[in-house]
Amino acid sequence: MKVMLLAAGRGQRMMPLTANQPKPLLKVAGKPLLQHHIEKLRDAGLTELVINHCYLGEQIEAYFGDGQDFGVSIEYSPETIALETAGGLKNAIDKLGKRAFAVVNGDVWSDYPFEKLTNSPHIEALETNKSLAHLILVNNPPQNLSGDFGLKNSQILNNADKKFTYSGIGLYSPSLIETCETGVPTPLAPLLRAAADKNLITGELYPGKWTDVGTPERLNELNSSLQ
């Protein structure tokens, strides 16, 4: 299974830390945030990676290269303008292929065991278009108390009782983005909500450690917790 690592964000809320480097290269416990993902994916046997980038993306390529030094194989999907999440996936679809693939946001940190992605019972449904995505959810953090989705019996619900937040980790069918126009910025959330309304999105709650590293304060809190 291939994995798309999303690393094209501007990191505006992280200023001034991102004035001269992209957010995925900010240090967590002594090494870049993106490196934590890459090493955990490698250890889970997920070694075919695609990384998109836009803002200062040449630094990401310079640091990770082709991935050999980290025990993985990396292809890059550069964007001349930030294409948002669904647009970024569409831009990289030739590299991701026609089978189900995993997606991991480059600006979150979690101890989620990526082995669960490779062994997911939902992969077959994704590859037969019985489902379009399987999302890993977390309990709503303080910065997103209104939540993203509901969840009942592994079914993602797009209702008023949004107790859970999308973690930025998931499994996807290429069919979810097949109607997106290549090169056009396209957000992911509307596609997920439309699919959820058709009962085509499954999910699971992860109760472990997870942080959306979206502000300097949360980055400092994460570093303090990992000391």
HUFEN-V714597 format. One record per residue. N is the residue number from 1. RES is the residue in three letters. D_LAST is the distance of its C-alpha to the last C-alpha in whole Angstrom. Layout:
n->N res->RES d_last->D_LAST
n->N res->RES d_last->D_LAST
//
This chain:
n->1 res->MET d_last->33
n->2 res->LYS d_last->32
n->3 res->VAL d_last->29
n->4 res->MET d_last->29
n->5 res->LEU d_last->26
n->6 res->LEU d_last->26
n->7 res->ALA d_last->25
n->8 res->ALA d_last->28
n->9 res->GLY d_last->27
n->10 res->ARG d_last->27
n->11 res->GLY d_last->24
n->12 res->GLN d_last->26
n->13 res->ARG d_last->24
n->14 res->MET d_last->21
n->15 res->MET d_last->24
n->16 res->PRO d_last->23
n->17 res->LEU d_last->20
n->18 res->THR d_last->23
n->19 res->ALA d_last->26
n->20 res->ASN d_last->26
n->21 res->GLN d_last->23
n->22 res->PRO d_last->23
n->23 res->LYS d_last->21
n->24 res->PRO d_last->20
n->25 res->LEU d_last->19
n->26 res->LEU d_last->16
n->27 res->LYS d_last->13
n->28 res->VAL d_last->10
n->29 res->ALA d_last->7
n->30 res->GLY d_last->10
n->31 res->LYS d_last->13
n->32 res->PRO d_last->15
n->33 res->LEU d_last->15
n->34 res->LEU d_last->18
n->35 res->GLN d_last->17
n->36 res->HIS d_last->15
n->37 res->HIS d_last->18
n->38 res->ILE d_last->20
n->39 res->GLU d_last->19
n->40 res->LYS d_last->19
n->41 res->LEU d_last->22
n->42 res->ARG d_last->23
n->43 res->ASP d_last->22
n->44 res->ALA d_last->24
n->45 res->GLY d_last->27
n->46 res->LEU d_last->27
n->47 res->THR d_last->28
n->48 res->GLU d_last->30
n->49 res->LEU d_last->29
n->50 res->VAL d_last->30
n->51 res->ILE d_last->28
n->52 res->ASN d_last->30
n->53 res->HIS d_last->29
n->54 res->CYS d_last->31
n->55 res->TYR d_last->29
n->56 res->LEU d_last->29
n->57 res->GLY d_last->29
n->58 res->GLU d_last->30
n->59 res->GLN d_last->27
n->60 res->ILE d_last->25
n->61 res->GLU d_last->28
n->62 res->ALA d_last->28
n->63 res->TYR d_last->24
n->64 res->PHE d_last->25
n->65 res->GLY d_last->28
n->66 res->ASP d_last->30
n->67 res->GLY d_last->27
n->68 res->GLN d_last->28
n->69 res->ASP d_last->26
n->70 res->PHE d_last->23
n->71 res->GLY d_last->26
n->72 res->VAL d_last->27
n->73 res->SER d_last->30
n->74 res->ILE d_last->29
n->75 res->GLU d_last->32
n->76 res->TYR d_last->32
n->77 res->SER d_last->34
n->78 res->PRO d_last->34
n->79 res->GLU d_last->35
n->80 res->THR d_last->37
n->81 res->ILE d_last->37
n->82 res->ALA d_last->34
n->83 res->LEU d_last->35
n->84 res->GLU d_last->33
n->85 res->THR d_last->32
n->86 res->ALA d_last->35
n->87 res->GLY d_last->37
n->88 res->GLY d_last->34
n->89 res->LEU d_last->35
n->90 res->LYS d_last->38
n->91 res->ASN d_last->38
n->92 res->ALA d_last->36
n->93 res->ILE d_last->38
n->94 res->ASP d_last->40
n->95 res->LYS d_last->37
n->96 res->LEU d_last->36
n->97 res->GLY d_last->39
n->98 res->LYS d_last->41
n->99 res->ARG d_last->39
n->100 res->ALA d_last->36
n->101 res->PHE d_last->33
n->102 res->ALA d_last->29
n->103 res->VAL d_last->28
n->104 res->VAL d_last->24
n->105 res->ASN d_last->23
n->106 res->GLY d_last->21
n->107 res->ASP d_last->19
n->108 res->VAL d_last->18
n->109 res->TRP d_last->15
n->110 res->SER d_last->15
n->111 res->ASP d_last->15
n->112 res->TYR d_last->19
n->113 res->PRO d_last->21
n->114 res->PHE d_last->23
n->115 res->GLU d_last->25
n->116 res->LYS d_last->27
n->117 res->LEU d_last->28
n->118 res->THR d_last->30
n->119 res->ASN d_last->31
n->120 res->SER d_last->32
n->121 res->PRO d_last->35
n->122 res->HIS d_last->36
n->123 res->ILE d_last->36
n->124 res->GLU d_last->40
n->125 res->ALA d_last->41
n->126 res->LEU d_last->39
n->127 res->GLU d_last->41
n->128 res->THR d_last->44
n->129 res->ASN d_last->44
n->130 res->LYS d_last->44
n->131 res->SER d_last->40
n->132 res->LEU d_last->39
n->133 res->ALA d_last->35
n->134 res->HIS d_last->32
n->135 res->LEU d_last->30
n->136 res->ILE d_last->26
n->137 res->LEU d_last->26
n->138 res->VAL d_last->23
n->139 res->ASN d_last->24
n->140 res->ASN d_last->25
n->141 res->PRO d_last->22
n->142 res->PRO d_last->22
n->143 res->GLN d_last->23
n->144 res->ASN d_last->26
n->145 res->LEU d_last->27
n->146 res->SER d_last->31
n->147 res->GLY d_last->29
n->148 res->ASP d_last->31
n->149 res->PHE d_last->33
n->150 res->GLY d_last->34
n->151 res->LEU d_last->34
n->152 res->LYS d_last->36
n->153 res->ASN d_last->37
n->154 res->SER d_last->35
n->155 res->GLN d_last->37
n->156 res->ILE d_last->35
n->157 res->LEU d_last->37
n->158 res->ASN d_last->38
n->159 res->ASN d_last->39
n->160 res->ALA d_last->38
n->161 res->ASP d_last->36
n->162 res->LYS d_last->33
n->163 res->LYS d_last->30
n->164 res->PHE d_last->28
n->165 res->THR d_last->26
n->166 res->TYR d_last->26
n->167 res->SER d_last->23
n->168 res->GLY d_last->24
n->169 res->ILE d_last->24
n->170 res->GLY d_last->28
n->171 res->LEU d_last->31
n->172 res->TYR d_last->34
n->173 res->SER d_last->38
n->174 res->PRO d_last->39
n->175 res->SER d_last->42
n->176 res->LEU d_last->40
n->177 res->ILE d_last->40
n->178 res->GLU d_last->43
n->179 res->THR d_last->45
n->180 res->CYS d_last->43
n->181 res->GLU d_last->44
n->182 res->THR d_last->43
n->183 res->GLY d_last->41
n->184 res->VAL d_last->41
n->185 res->PRO d_last->38
n->186 res->THR d_last->38
n->187 res->PRO d_last->35
n->188 res->LEU d_last->34
n->189 res->ALA d_last->34
n->190 res->PRO d_last->38
n->191 res->LEU d_last->39
n->192 res->LEU d_last->36
n->193 res->ARG d_last->38
n->194 res->ALA d_last->42
n->195 res->ALA d_last->41
n->196 res->ALA d_last->39
n->197 res->ASP d_last->43
n->198 res->LYS d_last->44
n->199 res->ASN d_last->42
n->200 res->LEU d_last->41
n->201 res->ILE d_last->37
n->202 res->THR d_last->35
n->203 res->GLY d_last->32
n->204 res->GLU d_last->29
n->205 res->LEU d_last->26
n->206 res->TYR d_last->23
n->207 res->PRO d_last->21
n->208 res->GLY d_last->18
n->209 res->LYS d_last->15
n->210 res->TRP d_last->16
n->211 res->THR d_last->15
n->212 res->ASP d_last->18
n->213 res->VAL d_last->16
n->214 res->GLY d_last->20
n->215 res->THR d_last->19
n->216 res->PRO d_last->17
n->217 res->GLU d_last->16
n->218 res->ARG d_last->14
n->219 res->LEU d_last->13
n->220 res->ASN d_last->11
n->221 res->GLU d_last->10
n->222 res->LEU d_last->9
n->223 res->ASN d_last->6
n->224 res->SER d_last->5
n->225 res->SER d_last->6
n->226 res->LEU d_last->4
n->227 res->GLN d_last->0
//
